[in-house]
């Protein structure tokens, strides 16, 4: 599993259901007459997550949940960030963020970000270093992508909002679902004439969300050494 198996990721790779959406919080006000008014685009859109998991996890065996539960429940969601995947796991055959373009995973790792202007709605990706001769779509609408930054530390994923066709040795403009979020110490602009720009791009299952837990369910230890969670896990993406 690409992320560290914290208590949260240990249970998240086996959900019975999973819900996520991009929250766009508008400004709001009520007049003295009771009319409710809103104004769009006043804050950075952020992802909200909710999931439940099955009752089949063992508690006290060597591979059980006890150490993970102690890690997760010994602190609150406001104290630690949780890096999560949806649901990159070596033993699973499904992934909510599966990449649907034409590139292999190796070729995806050869992409470079040219520009991603803060507040803009596009990420420009360079394909000059991509080996082989892929054809078709670079990204399909709905794909998850995440600029890495030069130090591989950029925090925010995006979803593609329009198909982007692959072209060799080209700068390709990719439309995304929220304004590009600035991060201190990370820039996206070319520093030279070649494609060694501002880091690579994580695609599909390699995308990671930085979250904090906003709600943990209570849990019970039931017969046959099983853990039963009594409710949902809820998380929110951290925007700094």
N, C-alpha and C positions, 0 to 999 in steps of 0.2 A: 504494500500500500504506500502510495507516494507521500501521504501526509503522516505525521506521527500519530500512533494509535492512542490518542487521548481518550478519556471516557466518552466524550461526545462522538468521536469518529468510530469508536468501537461499536456503538449502537446505531449510528447513522448509516452504516453500510448494510443494515438489515431492516429497512423501514417497512411497515405495513402500508403506509401512505406517506406522501411527501407533497407539501404545498410551498410554492415560492412565487413571489411577484415583486415587480419593481414599483416601490411606493413613490408617488409624486405628491408631496405635501403642499397644498396651496395655502396662501394667506387667507384668513377668514375673518369676517366681522359681522356683527348683527346690529342693525340700526335700532333706534328707539321704537320704531313701528313694528319691529320683529322681522324685517326682511333680512335674509341671510345672503351675504355677498362673498364671492371668492375671487381670487386673482391667481392665475397659474404661474408656474415656473419661478417660485420665490425661493426655492431651496434645491439642494442637490438630491436627485432621486436616489433611493437606496433600496437594496433588496431586503425583504422580510421572509423568514423561513419558519415553517411549522411541520413537525413530523411526529409520528408515533411508531413504535416498534413492537415486535411480537413478544410472546411470553416464554420463548424457548431457550433464552440464554441461561447457561449455568452460572451459579454464583460463586462457589468456593473451590472449584477444581482449578488445576494449574492454568488452564486457558479460560477460566471464568471471568466474570465481571467485577469481582470484589475489589481488586486494586484500581480498576478504572472508575468504579463508583466512588471510591474514597478520594480519588483525584478530582473528580467532577463535583461532588457534593460537599467537599471540604471547603469550597470557596463559592462565591456568588459569580454570576455572569458579568457583573460590573468590574470584577477584579482582574480578569484575564481574558485576552483575546484567544479565540479558537480559530485555527486555520482549517477550513473544511473543503472537501471535494464532493461532487455530486455524481456518482459515488465511486470514485476510483478505488478499486479493490481487486487484488490479484485473483481472488476466487470467484468474483461475480462475472456475469456475462451481460450485464446491462449498465448503462451509464446515461444519466439525464443530459449530460453535456457532450455527447458524442459528436465528433467532427464529421461533417458530411461533404467536404470538398474532395478534390482529386489527388491531394498530396499525401504521400506516406508520412509516417511520423518523423522519419529522418529528414525529409524535405521540409516539413513544417518547421523543424529546428533550424533550417537554413534561411528562413525569412528574416527580414530586418524592418524595423520601423523607421520611416523617414521623418514624418511629422505627426503629431497629435496635439493640436492647438487647444489649450485650455478653454473650455466653454464651447468649442466647436463640436460638430456632429460627425466628423470623419477621422479615420486613422489611415494614413498613407503607408502602404507596405511595399517594400522593394523585393524583387524576386531574382536579382542578379546572381546571388550565390546558390540558388537552387540547382541541384544536380539532376541529371536525367531529363526526360521530356514529358512532364505531365501535361495533360490536356483536360479541358472541362472547367469546372468552377474552382476558383481559389477558396471562396467561402459561399456557403448556401445560406439564404435567409434563415435566421434563427440560430446559426452557429454561435458558440461562445468563443471569444478571443480575449487575450489579456497581454498588452505590451509588458515586456519584462523589465525594461530599463537597463542601463549599462551595468548596474550592480545586481541585476536579477531581483529587484526588490519593490517593483511597482505593485500596488495593492489592489487595483480595481479592474474587474472584468466588465466586458460589454457584450451585447448581443448584436449580431449583424442584422440590419433591417432591409437589405436588398441584396440579391445574388451579385457576386463579384466574379467575373470571368478571369481565369488565369491567363497571363501573358508573360513570356520569357523576358528576363532582364528589363523589367518595367517597374515603374512606380504605379501602384494600383490603389485607387481611392476606395476605402471600405466605409460604408455608412453604418453608424451604430446607434443604439437605442437611448443613449443619454449623453448629456454634455461631457466632454473630456474633463476629468477631475484632476486638479493640480495636486502634486505631492512634493513636499520640500525635499530638495536634493535630487530630484528626478526631472530631467529635461528630455524633450523629444524634438530634436532638430539636428540636421546634418552638420557634422564637424569637418567633413572633407568631401572630396568629389566622388569617392568610392562608396560602396554599399555598407561600410562598417559604421553604420549610423548609431542610433540610440538604443541598441539592444534588440533582442529577438521578440518573438510573439509566442505566447502559450496558446494552444488551440485545444478545443474539445475537453477531453478528460484531464488534461494538464492544467486547466484553469483552477484557481483557488480563490475562495472568498474569505475575507477576514471578518470575523463575526464576534459578537458577545451574546451570551445566553441571557434572555430576558425572563424566561420561565422554565423551571425544572419541575417535572411531576414528582409526587411522592412515589415510593416503590415498596413492594413487599417481597419477602422470601417465602415462596409457597412450596408445597410438597414436591419431592424429587429435585430439590436444590435448584429451583428455577427462580428467576427474577421476574416479577410482574410490575410493570410501570403503570401507575394509575393516572394516566392523562397524557398530554402532549408536551413535547419539547418545543420551545419557541426561541428564535434567534433573530438578531438584526445585524445587518452589515455595518461595520464601523467606518465612518467617514471622518478623517482627521484633517 
